[in-house]
């Protein structure tokens, strides 16, 4: 990696500002999003790259549906999901504390893509208060520890598409099964998540985003497969 590339590491938590706009000079969708994020001046660099890598992988498999972004913070993931697939009618971004700058980021994106206006709702709420429909696409990037399991359970209960990028693998609150003696505990926890989701009738895809963005880079995507029947003890 060159010194220039290292100086602009994609996994940096440094905030993108207007000074960085020139780094996103191309006419691609990603660079246009990058310029809008720089204009907003409120988002850590890694969140831009993380949201983009998650959203484009999910959209390759899942089209349409209301986007439900749990532990969504600034809501960039949800909004990129809308930009990648305009057949999704709307998105809701749910967090216990929505950042005050989330509106600034949304406004910057909506100035470039006016079709986003009125389609993104930010909710400060407990996740249990959110109704999830079978037609929804539930996403969550770096929901800490057992919160990822809660997201998976809520989506599976509703029979909705779900995609999570887990982090903070806490062995006290997350299930590593009997695998922790063979593999890293964090990997064991994610393997068990994939197994449980498959047992609930989902077709599971396990992918990764670039490790240069985050070492917690395992992406778990679950879609409903009518040919897979839930295990009797887990059927809803």
Order of alpha helices (4+ residues) and beta strands (2+ residues): alpha-alpha-alpha-beta-alpha-beta-alpha-beta-beta-alpha-beta-alpha-beta-beta
